């Protein structure tokens, strides 16, 4: 992911507040016994809280696709 994003300087980070937060817990499986869950992999987005959670997959593409989805969702809101 680092090679896909522009890393801000320390000075830019001093007053930075993210628009969205991505929690990537790829090594931690989702609970398949939760209602509606059929896999140990889960990618969930809460647009109200502006958070995305990735469980059960260490595939970096999930972060990339999630970031792109959030980007397009923000464009639609403009």
C-alpha positions, 0 to 999 in steps of 0.5 A: 500500500505504501507505494500507492499513496503519497506519504505526508511529511511530519509537519503535515501529520501534526494536525492531520485527522483522517477522513476514514480509518481502515483497520486491517486485521488480516491474520484474525478470522471473522466469526463464521457463526455470526448471522449472515457470515459464511466465510472467515474473511470479511470486509465491512465498511461503516459509512456513518462512522467512516471506518473499514474493517478487514478480517481473515485475509492478508491479501493487500488487494482488499485494502486497495479495493476498499480505498478505491471504493471509499474514494468513489463513494466520496466523489458521488457525495460531492 
